[in-house]
Amino acid sequence: MAAALLGGVLPLLASLFLLAPTPAAAASLTEVTGFGTNPSNLRMYEYVPNNVAARPAVLVAVHYCTGSGPAFYSGTEFASLADRYGFIVIYPSATRSGACFDVSSPQALRHDGGSDPVGIVSMVRYAQQRHNADPNRVYVTGASSGAMMTNVLLGDYPDVFKAGAAFAGVPFGCFATTDGSGWNSACANGTITKTPQAWGDLARGAYPGYQGARPRMQLWHGTEDGTLRYPNFGEEIKQWTNVLGVSQTPVLTDRPQPTWTRTRYGATGNRAPVEAISVQGTGHSLPAAGMAARAITFFGLDAG
């Protein structure tokens, strides 16, 4: 009798097991090829969370020299924030020796001029077509070389990007060279200073004739940065307050963390035209824990 009952129960349990829903596989980083015009042979990686929005925002997250898209994916908090808020993250990968991005050449410093910015914008347009992404919610962030590229992309493509967050970068055009070198020591050492108007003209000159809205900018820098020295932070503030037409005098100054001094320009809220965070005693090691979330708030990606 027991054997007969067991013989009837086991097939039933087996059938129920087969009908039970299986847990969804975790989203993962995926390489994309053939994404469009790509003059410098960048590689593209994308992270599409399982809960991706129907009309998702896009965040481009740009790595540091010697880094890669996968390294920036695993070493930062942007993917976990994408899981929470449903946006897509694109991680470009530089393939040249040293894995720095081109923020120096004349081609890189103008709209549709060529080099890395063109390839990165092709990635954005691919995501818009492939995932029905929202062209009015495209953002860029990066660290070091990626922070410099953030500045460059906001100058070259104010029609594509709505805001940027640069972790330890330099102003648009500061790293420009004419000898084919990708490194500008005077800029890196913080010895290039310009008036706000001159910095603003450099950024505006990347896209002559553009009359549309300009992207907002969030800036981060460690006071002890020995690679891209701290004076660059002040020069970036000069540039982007001028580009956005707001006073260089902050309308709000506070300390969200004991070592952070935050200044906002043009408005006091989370989406001010320019927000700048100076990190006391920190070197060339941004973003640190919790900073990515502040960038997401500045973009408005946590607001639904």
C-alpha positions, -999 to +999 in steps of 0.1 A: +000+000+000+027+025+010+047+016-021+016+022-043+011+056-026+047+065-030+046+055-066+017+079-072+032+108-052+066+108-068+055+115-104+032+142-091+060+159-072+082+156-103+056+172-125+051+201-100+089+206-099+090+209-136+061+234-136+076+256-108+091+288-121+129+289-121+147+318-106+157+345-131+194+344-141+213+374-127+220+401-153+256+401-165+281+423-184+279+416-221+302+426-249+286+442-279+303+442-314+293+460-345+276+489-327+284+515-352+311+540-363+342+533-341+373+550-355+396+541-326+385+504-321+370+508-287+353+478-272+318+481-258+303+463-228+268+469-215+249+460-184+212+457-187+195+449-154+167+423-151+143+451-141+153+474-169+128+502-174+105+502-205+122+534-216+155+533-198+180+559-191+216+553-202+247+559-182+281+557-199+308+548-173+343+554-185+374+537-170+408+551-159+442+546-177+453+509-175+417+499-168+390+483-189+352+483-191+350+450-172+373+463-145+352+495-141+321+474-140+334+452-112+352+479-093+324+505-090+289+506-078+271+517-110+258+482-119+243+476-085+226+511-088+213+501-122+198+470-106+180+492-081+168+519-106+164+501-139+189+521-161+214+507-186+252+511-181+276+512-210+313+505-202+336+515-231+371+499-231+401+517-246+423+493-266+454+515-273+487+509-253+482+521-217+444+519-221+439+557-218+411+575-236+420+602-262+412+635-246+441+653-263+439+651-301+422+678-322+399+651-335+388+642-300+380+678-291+354+686-316+319+674-324+320+644-348+357+650-352+367+613-348+386+592-322+371+579-290+342+603-285+326+592-318+328+555-308+313+562-274+284+581-290+279+552-313+275+530-283+248+553-269+229+553-302+231+515-303+215+513-268+188+537-279+179+515-309+184+481-293+168+488-259+144+517-267+165+539-244+154+574-237+174+600-256+165+626-231+182+607-202+217+600-213+245+606-188+283+600-185+306+595-156+343+584-153+374+583-132+408+599-141+411+594-179+374+586-178+367+619-159+387+638-186+365+620-212+334+630-193+345+667-197+353+661-234+319+644-241+300+672-225+318+697-247+316+677-279+281+663-275+259+687-255+231+674-277+235+638-265+244+640-228+222+657-202+247+656-173+281+643-163+300+634-131+338+636-133+359+619-106+394+634-107+395+650-141+405+682-159+386+708-178+376+703-214+406+711-237+431+713-208+449+681-220+450+692-257+483+685-275+495+692-310+525+669-311+506+636-312+512+629-275+484+618-253+498+633-222+499+670-212+522+675-182+513+711-176+477+703-173+482+672-152+504+693-128+476+719-125+497+747-140+472+757-168+449+784-156+424+804-177+396+828-171+361+813-169+353+829-202+383+813-219+375+779-205+339+783-215+349+793-250+370+762-253+341+739-244+316+759-266+340+758-295+338+720-297+304+723-314+303+756-333+268+769-339+251+747-312+225+768-294+207+741-273+207+733-236+240+725-220+246+695-198+249+699-160+282+689-144+291+673-111+329+675-102+348+655-076+385+658-067+408+648-038+429+675-023+460+653-023+457+641-059+493+637-072+484+625-107+459+652-119+466+678-093+439+696-073+441+730-090+423+713-120+392+711-098+389+749-095+396+753-133+367+728-140+344+748-118+353+780-137+346+763-170+313+747-163+298+776-143+306+797-174+292+772-198+260+770-178+258+807-173+258+807-135+278+826-109+311+812-096+299+820-061+283+790-046+247+793-035+251+764-011+281+750+008+278+719+031+295+688+043+276+656+034+305+636+048+332+648+073+359+649+046+336+663+018+330+699+011+302+703-014+294+735-033+265+741-056+262+767-082+231+782-098+207+763-076+206+747-041+189+714-050+202+679-059+202+688-096+220+721-095+237+732-128+271+726-112+279+707-081+315+703-069+327+680-041+362+685-027+375+654-007+399+663+020+431+642+023+423+619-006+446+612-036+439+599-071+415+572-059+380+582-068+352+572-068+351+558-033+322+540-016+290+560-017+301+585-043+284+567-072+251+570-055+256+607-052+262+609-089+230+590-096+211+614-074+227+644-093+215+628-126+180+622-112+182+585-119+169+576-084+138+597-088+118+572-108 
